[in-house]
Amino acid sequence: MPATDSLSMVFAALADPTRREILSRLAQGSATVSEVAEPFKMSAPAISQHLKVLERAGLVKRTAHAQWRTISMLTEPLDQASVWVEKHRRDWNHRLDLLETHLESMKKASQNKEVGT
């Protein structure tokens, strides 16, 4: 079942290397669909599908100026994802610190046991 919450949609969009490359290109500035598609060896419908996923995740927006369709990157969803990652990074680091402390105490106990025998 596909994820429907915004954070899951952002991470799902970022899971694909082509979409990450598209975002890297758009981080340099807005571009037309053809400019975004240029470096990729894939069909226009495939690029369009990638853009739709990014758009549903709120990572890009399309605007129309006369006959040009411009795509721009939106950073707010990335900020939300960054906050989530940073919060969990602190938790993970804390748990790793606890594990390291526990392993050190086990190592010392083992060494003390060897010395005592």
TIVO-2410 file (N, C-alpha, C; in nm, 3 decimals):
# residues 117
REC num residu      c1      c2      c3 atome chaine
REC   1      M   0.085  -0.117   0.000     N      A
REC   1      M   0.000   0.000   0.000    CA      A
REC   1      M   0.090   0.124   0.000     C      A
REC   2      P   0.070   0.215  -0.096     N      A
REC   2      P   0.155   0.334  -0.103    CA      A
REC   2      P   0.133   0.427   0.016     C      A
REC   3      A   0.241   0.489   0.056     N      A
REC   3      A   0.234   0.583   0.168    CA      A
REC   3      A   0.160   0.709   0.124     C      A
REC   4      T   0.085   0.766   0.218     N      A
REC   4      T   0.011   0.888   0.184    CA      A
REC   4      T   0.050   1.006   0.270     C      A
REC   5      D   0.124   0.985   0.379     N      A
REC   5      D   0.165   1.100   0.458    CA      A
REC   5      D   0.281   1.170   0.388     C      A
REC   6      S   0.293   1.299   0.411     N      A
REC   6      S   0.389   1.379   0.335    CA      A
REC   6      S   0.534   1.335   0.355     C      A
REC   7      L   0.572   1.299   0.476     N      A
REC   7      L   0.710   1.259   0.501    CA      A
REC   7      L   0.743   1.129   0.427     C      A
REC   8      S   0.652   1.034   0.429     N      A
REC   8      S   0.674   0.908   0.357    CA      A
REC   8      S   0.685   0.932   0.207     C      A
REC   9      M   0.603   1.023   0.156     N      A
REC   9      M   0.608   1.054   0.013    CA      A
REC   9      M   0.741   1.120  -0.025     C      A
REC  10      V   0.794   1.203   0.063     N      A
REC  10      V   0.924   1.267   0.037    CA      A
REC  10      V   1.034   1.161   0.034     C      A
REC  11      F   1.037   1.073   0.135     N      A
REC  11      F   1.140   0.970   0.137    CA      A
REC  11      F   1.126   0.874   0.020     C      A
REC  12      A   1.003   0.841  -0.018     N      A
REC  12      A   0.981   0.753  -0.134    CA      A
REC  12      A   1.032   0.821  -0.262     C      A
REC  13      A   1.007   0.950  -0.275     N      A
REC  13      A   1.055   1.023  -0.392    CA      A
REC  13      A   1.207   1.027  -0.395     C      A
REC  14      L   1.267   1.046  -0.278     N      A
REC  14      L   1.413   1.054  -0.270    CA      A
REC  14      L   1.482   0.918  -0.285     C      A
REC  15      A   1.406   0.812  -0.278     N      A
REC  15      A   1.464   0.677  -0.286    CA      A
REC  15      A   1.516   0.646  -0.426     C      A
REC  16      D   1.471   0.720  -0.526     N      A
REC  16      D   1.513   0.692  -0.663    CA      A
REC  16      D   1.628   0.783  -0.706     C      A
REC  17      P   1.736   0.726  -0.759     N      A
REC  17      P   1.852   0.808  -0.796    CA      A
REC  17      P   1.823   0.909  -0.907     C      A
REC  18      T   1.735   0.876  -0.999     N      A
REC  18      T   1.701   0.971  -1.105    CA      A
REC  18      T   1.632   1.093  -1.046     C      A
REC  19      R   1.540   1.071  -0.954     N      A
REC  19      R   1.471   1.184  -0.892    CA      A
REC  19      R   1.567   1.268  -0.809     C      A
REC  20      R   1.663   1.203  -0.741     N      A
REC  20      R   1.763   1.281  -0.667    CA      A
REC  20      R   1.846   1.366  -0.762     C      A
REC  21      E   1.882   1.310  -0.878     N      A
REC  21      E   1.959   1.388  -0.977    CA      A
REC  21      E   1.877   1.506  -1.030     C      A
REC  22      I   1.748   1.483  -1.051     N      A
REC  22      I   1.660   1.591  -1.096    CA      A
REC  22      I   1.659   1.703  -0.992     C      A
REC  23      L   1.645   1.666  -0.865     N      A
REC  23      L   1.645   1.767  -0.759    CA      A
REC  23      L   1.779   1.840  -0.752     C      A
REC  24      S   1.888   1.768  -0.771     N      A
REC  24      S   2.020   1.833  -0.772    CA      A
REC  24      S   2.027   1.937  -0.883     C      A
REC  25      R   1.973   1.902  -0.999     N      A
REC  25      R   1.972   1.998  -1.110    CA      A
REC  25      R   1.886   2.118  -1.074     C      A
REC  26      L   1.768   2.095  -1.016     N      A
REC  26      L   1.676   2.205  -0.984    CA      A
REC  26      L   1.727   2.289  -0.867     C      A
REC  27      A   1.817   2.235  -0.787     N      A
REC  27      A   1.876   2.314  -0.678    CA      A
REC  27      A   1.959   2.430  -0.735     C      A
REC  28      Q   2.002   2.416  -0.860     N      A
REC  28      Q   2.079   2.522  -0.927    CA      A
REC  28      Q   1.988   2.630  -0.984     C      A
REC  29      G   1.859   2.600  -0.995     N      A
REC  29      G   1.764   2.697  -1.048    CA      A
REC  29      G   1.655   2.628  -1.128     C      A
REC  30      S   1.549   2.701  -1.152     N      A
REC  30      S   1.436   2.647  -1.229    CA      A
REC  30      S   1.482   2.607  -1.368     C      A
REC  31      A   1.407   2.513  -1.428     N      A
REC  31      A   1.442   2.465  -1.561    CA      A
REC  31      A   1.315   2.419  -1.632     C      A
REC  32      T   1.324   2.411  -1.763     N      A
REC  32      T   1.214   2.356  -1.840    CA      A
REC  32      T   1.221   2.204  -1.831     C      A
REC  33      V   1.112   2.139  -1.868     N      A
REC  33      V   1.109   1.993  -1.866    CA      A
REC  33      V   1.218   1.937  -1.957     C      A
REC  34      S   1.237   1.995  -2.073     N      A
REC  34      S   1.340   1.944  -2.165    CA      A
REC  34      S   1.480   1.964  -2.107     C      A
REC  35      E   1.503   2.074  -2.035     N      A
REC  35      E   1.634   2.095  -1.971    CA      A
REC  35      E   1.657   1.992  -1.861     C      A
REC  36      V   1.553   1.960  -1.787     N      A
REC  36      V   1.565   1.859  -1.681    CA      A
REC  36      V   1.590   1.722  -1.743     C      A
REC  37      A   1.523   1.693  -1.854     N      A
REC  37      A   1.531   1.561  -1.917    CA      A
REC  37      A   1.662   1.539  -1.992     C      A
REC  38      E   1.726   1.647  -2.033     N      A
REC  38      E   1.843   1.639  -2.122    CA      A
REC  38      E   1.950   1.537  -2.083     C      A
REC  39      P   1.997   1.534  -1.956     N      A
REC  39      P   2.108   1.441  -1.927    CA      A
REC  39      P   2.066   1.294  -1.912     C      A
REC  40      F   1.939   1.265  -1.917     N      A
REC  40      F   1.892   1.129  -1.892    CA      A
REC  40      F   1.864   1.056  -2.024     C      A
REC  41      K   1.899   0.929  -2.027     N      A
REC  41      K   1.871   0.845  -2.143    CA      A
REC  41      K   1.743   0.768  -2.115     C      A
REC  42      M   1.632   0.841  -2.115     N      A
REC  42      M   1.503   0.778  -2.094    CA      A
REC  42      M   1.398   0.857  -2.170     C      A
REC  43      S   1.285   0.796  -2.186     N      A
REC  43      S   1.177   0.858  -2.264    CA      A
REC  43      S   1.117   0.978  -2.191     C      A
REC  44      A   1.052   1.063  -2.268     N      A
REC  44      A   0.982   1.178  -2.209    CA      A
REC  44      A   0.874   1.133  -2.110     C      A
REC  45      P   0.797   1.027  -2.141     N      A
REC  45      P   0.698   0.983  -2.042    CA      A
REC  45      P   0.762   0.935  -1.911     C      A
REC  46      A   0.880   0.875  -1.919     N      A
REC  46      A   0.948   0.829  -1.797    CA      A
REC  46      A   0.991   0.949  -1.713     C      A
REC  47      I   1.046   1.051  -1.778     N      A
REC  47      I   1.084   1.173  -1.706    CA      A
REC  47      I   0.960   1.237  -1.645     C      A
REC  48      S   0.853   1.241  -1.722     N      A
REC  48      S   0.728   1.299  -1.674    CA      A
REC  48      S   0.678   1.225  -1.549     C      A
REC  49      Q   0.691   1.094  -1.550     N      A
REC  49      Q   0.649   1.015  -1.433    CA      A
REC  49      Q   0.733   1.049  -1.311     C      A
REC  50      H   0.864   1.064  -1.329     N      A
REC  50      H   0.950   1.103  -1.217    CA      A
REC  50      H   0.910   1.241  -1.164     C      A
REC  51      L   0.879   1.333  -1.255     N      A
REC  51      L   0.839   1.467  -1.214    CA      A
REC  51      L   0.706   1.463  -1.139     C      A
REC  52      K   0.615   1.376  -1.179     N      A
REC  52      K   0.487   1.363  -1.110    CA      A
REC  52      K   0.508   1.315  -0.966     C      A
REC  53      V   0.599   1.219  -0.947     N      A
REC  53      V   0.628   1.169  -0.812    CA      A
REC  53      V   0.685   1.283  -0.727     C      A
REC  54      L   0.778   1.358  -0.782     N      A
REC  54      L   0.837   1.471  -0.709    CA      A
REC  54      L   0.732   1.577  -0.679     C      A
REC  55      E   0.642   1.598  -0.773     N      A
REC  55      E   0.536   1.698  -0.752    CA      A
REC  55      E   0.438   1.653  -0.644     C      A
REC  56      R   0.399   1.525  -0.647     N      A
REC  56      R   0.308   1.473  -0.543    CA      A
REC  56      R   0.370   1.482  -0.404     C      A
REC  57      A   0.502   1.467  -0.398     N      A
REC  57      A   0.573   1.476  -0.270    CA      A
REC  57      A   0.593   1.621  -0.227     C      A
REC  58      G   0.557   1.715  -0.313     N      A
REC  58      G   0.572   1.856  -0.280    CA      A
REC  58      G   0.713   1.908  -0.298     C      A
REC  59      L   0.796   1.833  -0.370     N      A
REC  59      L   0.936   1.871  -0.387    CA      A
REC  59      L   0.960   1.962  -0.507     C      A
REC  60      V   0.867   1.961  -0.602     N      A
REC  60      V   0.877   2.050  -0.717    CA      A
REC  60      V   0.741   2.107  -0.748     C      A
REC  61      K   0.743   2.218  -0.820     N      A
REC  61      K   0.618   2.274  -0.870    CA      A
REC  61      K   0.639   2.312  -1.016     C      A
REC  62      R   0.532   2.300  -1.092     N      A
REC  62      R   0.536   2.335  -1.234    CA      A
REC  62      R   0.463   2.467  -1.253     C      A
REC  63      T   0.519   2.551  -1.334     N      A
REC  63      T   0.452   2.676  -1.369    CA      A
REC  63      T   0.453   2.689  -1.521     C      A
REC  64      A   0.354   2.756  -1.575     N      A
REC  64      A   0.345   2.776  -1.718    CA      A
REC  64      A   0.362   2.923  -1.751     C      A
REC  65      H   0.453   2.951  -1.840     N      A
REC  65      H   0.477   3.086  -1.891    CA      A
REC  65      H   0.470   3.075  -2.043     C      A
REC  66      A   0.361   3.125  -2.101     N      A
REC  66      A   0.337   3.111  -2.245    CA      A
REC  66      A   0.343   2.963  -2.281     C      A
REC  67      Q   0.431   2.923  -2.374     N      A
REC  67      Q   0.440   2.782  -2.412    CA      A
REC  67      Q   0.542   2.705  -2.329     C      A
REC  68      W   0.610   2.770  -2.234     N      A
REC  68      W   0.714   2.706  -2.155    CA      A
REC  68      W   0.656   2.652  -2.025     C      A
REC  69      R   0.697   2.532  -1.992     N      A
REC  69      R   0.661   2.469  -1.864    CA      A
REC  69      R   0.789   2.466  -1.781     C      A
REC  70      T   0.789   2.541  -1.674     N      A
REC  70      T   0.907   2.550  -1.589    CA      A
REC  70      T   0.886   2.470  -1.462     C      A
REC  71      I   0.991   2.406  -1.417     N      A
REC  71      I   0.987   2.328  -1.294    CA      A
REC  71      I   1.082   2.392  -1.194     C      A
REC  72      S   1.033   2.409  -1.072     N      A
REC  72      S   1.114   2.468  -0.965    CA      A
REC  72      S   1.113   2.373  -0.846     C      A
REC  73      M   1.222   2.377  -0.772     N      A
REC  73      M   1.235   2.294  -0.652    CA      A
REC  73      M   1.173   2.367  -0.533     C      A
REC  74      L   1.106   2.291  -0.448     N      A
REC  74      L   1.051   2.343  -0.323    CA      A
REC  74      L   1.128   2.277  -0.209     C      A
REC  75      T   1.183   2.356  -0.118     N      A
REC  75      T   1.270   2.300  -0.015    CA      A
REC  75      T   1.201   2.265   0.116     C      A
REC  76      E   1.080   2.312   0.136     N      A
REC  76      E   1.013   2.288   0.264    CA      A
REC  76      E   1.001   2.140   0.299     C      A
REC  77      P   0.962   2.054   0.205     N      A
REC  77      P   0.955   1.911   0.239    CA      A
REC  77      P   1.091   1.853   0.277     C      A
REC  78      L   1.197   1.902   0.214     N      A
REC  78      L   1.331   1.855   0.250    CA      A
REC  78      L   1.368   1.901   0.391     C      A
REC  79      D   1.324   2.020   0.428     N      A
REC  79      D   1.348   2.069   0.564    CA      A
REC  79      D   1.280   1.979   0.666     C      A
REC  80      Q   1.157   1.938   0.636     N      A
REC  80      Q   1.083   1.848   0.726    CA      A
REC  80      Q   1.154   1.714   0.737     C      A
REC  81      A   1.201   1.662   0.625     N      A
REC  81      A   1.272   1.534   0.626    CA      A
REC  81      A   1.402   1.547   0.705     C      A
REC  82      S   1.470   1.659   0.689     N      A
REC  82      S   1.594   1.684   0.762    CA      A
REC  82      S   1.571   1.688   0.912     C      A
REC  83      V   1.463   1.752   0.955     N      A
REC  83      V   1.429   1.757   1.097    CA      A
REC  83      V   1.406   1.615   1.151     C      A
REC  84      W   1.334   1.534   1.075     N      A
REC  84      W   1.307   1.395   1.117    CA      A
REC  84      W   1.438   1.317   1.129     C      A
REC  85      V   1.523   1.328   1.027     N      A
REC  85      V   1.651   1.255   1.029    CA      A
REC  85      V   1.736   1.301   1.146     C      A
REC  86      E   1.744   1.431   1.169     N      A
REC  86      E   1.828   1.484   1.277    CA      A
REC  86      E   1.779   1.437   1.414     C      A
REC  87      K   1.648   1.437   1.433     N      A
REC  87      K   1.592   1.389   1.560    CA      A
REC  87      K   1.631   1.243   1.583     C      A
REC  88      H   1.615   1.164   1.480     N      A
REC  88      H   1.647   1.022   1.494    CA      A
REC  88      H   1.797   0.997   1.500     C      A
REC  89      R   1.875   1.081   1.436     N      A
REC  89      R   2.021   1.067   1.445    CA      A
REC  89      R   2.066   1.083   1.591     C      A
REC  90      R   2.008   1.180   1.662     N      A
REC  90      R   2.043   1.199   1.803    CA      A
REC  90      R   2.006   1.074   1.884     C      A
REC  91      D   1.888   1.018   1.858     N      A
REC  91      D   1.847   0.896   1.928    CA      A
REC  91      D   1.941   0.781   1.896     C      A
REC  92      W   1.974   0.763   1.767     N      A
REC  92      W   2.062   0.655   1.726    CA      A
REC  92      W   2.201   0.671   1.788     C      A
REC  93      N   2.253   0.795   1.788     N      A
REC  93      N   2.385   0.818   1.847    CA      A
REC  93      N   2.384   0.789   1.996     C      A
REC  94      H   2.276   0.828   2.063     N      A
REC  94      H   2.264   0.801   2.206    CA      A
REC  94      H   2.263   0.649   2.231     C      A
REC  95      R   2.188   0.576   2.152     N      A
REC  95      R   2.183   0.430   2.167    CA      A
REC  95      R   2.317   0.365   2.138     C      A
REC  96      L   2.387   0.417   2.037     N      A
REC  96      L   2.520   0.363   2.007    CA      A
REC  96      L   2.618   0.393   2.121     C      A
REC  97      D   2.606   0.511   2.182     N      A
REC  97      D   2.690   0.544   2.297    CA      A
REC  97      D   2.663   0.447   2.412     C      A
REC  98      L   2.534   0.418   2.436     N      A
REC  98      L   2.499   0.322   2.541    CA      A
REC  98      L   2.554   0.184   2.511     C      A
REC  99      L   2.544   0.143   2.386     N      A
REC  99      L   2.597   0.012   2.347    CA      A
REC  99      L   2.747   0.008   2.366     C      A
REC 100      E   2.816   0.114   2.326     N      A
REC 100      E   2.961   0.120   2.343    CA      A
REC 100      E   2.999   0.108   2.491     C      A
REC 101      T   2.928   0.179   2.578     N      A
REC 101      T   2.954   0.173   2.722    CA      A
REC 101      T   2.932   0.031   2.773     C      A
REC 102      H   2.823  -0.030   2.729     N      A
REC 102      H   2.793  -0.167   2.772    CA      A
REC 102      H   2.900  -0.265   2.724     C      A
REC 103      L   2.943  -0.253   2.599     N      A
REC 103      L   3.046  -0.343   2.546    CA      A
REC 103      L   3.178  -0.325   2.618     C      A
REC 104      E   3.212  -0.201   2.652     N      A
REC 104      E   3.335  -0.175   2.727    CA      A
REC 104      E   3.328  -0.240   2.866     C      A
REC 105      S   3.211  -0.231   2.930     N      A
REC 105      S   3.199  -0.293   3.063    CA      A
REC 105      S   3.206  -0.445   3.052     C      A
REC 106      M   3.151  -0.501   2.945     N      A
REC 106      M   3.161  -0.647   2.925    CA      A
REC 106      M   3.306  -0.687   2.901     C      A
REC 107      K   3.377  -0.607   2.823     N      A
REC 107      K   3.518  -0.635   2.794    CA      A
REC 107      K   3.601  -0.632   2.923     C      A
REC 108      K   3.578  -0.531   3.006     N      A
REC 108      K   3.651  -0.521   3.132    CA      A
REC 108      K   3.618  -0.637   3.223     C      A
REC 109      A   3.492  -0.674   3.229     N      A
REC 109      A   3.451  -0.787   3.313    CA      A
REC 109      A   3.518  -0.915   3.265     C      A
REC 110      S   3.526  -0.932   3.134     N      A
REC 110      S   3.589  -1.051   3.077    CA      A
REC 110      S   3.738  -1.053   3.108     C      A
REC 111      Q   3.803  -0.936   3.098     N      A
REC 111      Q   3.945  -0.928   3.128    CA      A
REC 111      Q   3.971  -0.956   3.276     C      A
REC 112      N   3.885  -0.902   3.362     N      A
REC 112      N   3.900  -0.925   3.506    CA      A
REC 112      N   3.881  -1.072   3.540     C      A
REC 113      K   3.790  -1.138   3.471     N      A
REC 113      K   3.764  -1.280   3.492    CA      A
REC 113      K   3.887  -1.362   3.451     C      A
REC 114      E   3.950  -1.325   3.339     N      A
REC 114      E   4.069  -1.396   3.291    CA      A
REC 114      E   4.185  -1.379   3.387     C      A
REC 115      V   4.202  -1.258   3.442     N      A
REC 115      V   4.311  -1.230   3.535    CA      A
REC 115      V   4.291  -1.308   3.665     C      A
REC 116      G   4.164  -1.322   3.706     N      A
REC 116      G   4.132  -1.389   3.833    CA      A
REC 116      G   4.146  -1.540   3.828     C      A
REC 117      T   4.150  -1.598   3.710     N      A
REC 117      T   4.159  -1.745   3.703    CA      A
REC 117      T   4.299  -1.796   3.701     C      A
***
